[in-house]
Amino acid sequence: MYALVEIRGKQYRVEQDSVITVDHLDGEEGSEIAFDSVVLLNTGDAVNVGTPYVSGASVMAEITEHNRGRKVVVFKHKRRKNYRRTHGHRQHYSVVKVKDIVTG
């Protein structure tokens, strides 16, 4: 059984006991979280497609850790004008472990 769930504007394919990395979520490490925006639910014998979401279906998960991605360096340069600007960015992520997929 698997589900397509929408988390912070992005869609992820999740199964039970799978670990996914998503954009930073509010909540502490070890806390339970429920995602109600299930777009598609496949139970093995039937496929439910939501309009836009499957009613009664949700995904129960646990936030295992918060971390940051690699640094991305943005370098602006205009030749012969003595213009150079360096800017960096590190995105915050949350690692989520899926506990259960609840069907409606």
C-alpha positions, 0 to 999 in steps of 0.5 A: 500500500502506498499514498501520494501526499502533499506536504508544503506544496510538494507531492511525495510517494510514501509507504509504511516505514519509509523515510522522506526528507521534506522542507522544514516542518514546525514541531520538535524532533520525536513529535507525531504529525498527521498529513491529511492532504492525501492525493492518491491512495493505492491499497493494492486492489483499489486505487482512490484518486482524490478530487483534490484530496481523498476524504478520510485518508491521512498519513501518520508520521514522526519527525525524526530530525531537523537538519540543513542541506549543503551550501549553495553559493550564488556568485554574481559577476559583471566583467570589466566592471569590478562587480562581484557579489557572493551570497550563500544559502543553506536550506532547512529540511526535516526528516520524517518517518511514516508510521501508518497510512490511515484509509477513510 
